[in-house]
Amino acid sequence: MKIIQIKADQFFERLKNNGVSMWDLFRNMIDGEEKQLLFLDKDEKIIAEYILPKTVEELDDDLETFKKTISSKVNLN
């Protein structure tokens, strides 16, 4: 499995500045090989990780799970 390290602050700032969805970017990274995405803070400590699946269908399932989880924890109204 390929490991990709991502500096979280820069990553999310670029997404915001370019108007790109994280999930759309992940979708473009899918090539049939699982990847471990490690999100690092400014001190290069791991703050989150995500296993990018092999297929778009699996990614869509992850997105739905994420939406359900986040909506149960955050009041979006």
URKAMO-V697414 format. One record per helix or strand of 2 or more residues. SS is the DSSP state (helix for helix, strand for strand). FROM is the first residue (numbers start at 1). TO is the last residue. If there is no record, write none. Layout:
SS|FROM|TO ; SS|FROM|TO
This chain:
strand|2|7 ; helix|8|18 ; helix|22|29 ; strand|35|40 ; strand|46|52 ; helix|56|73
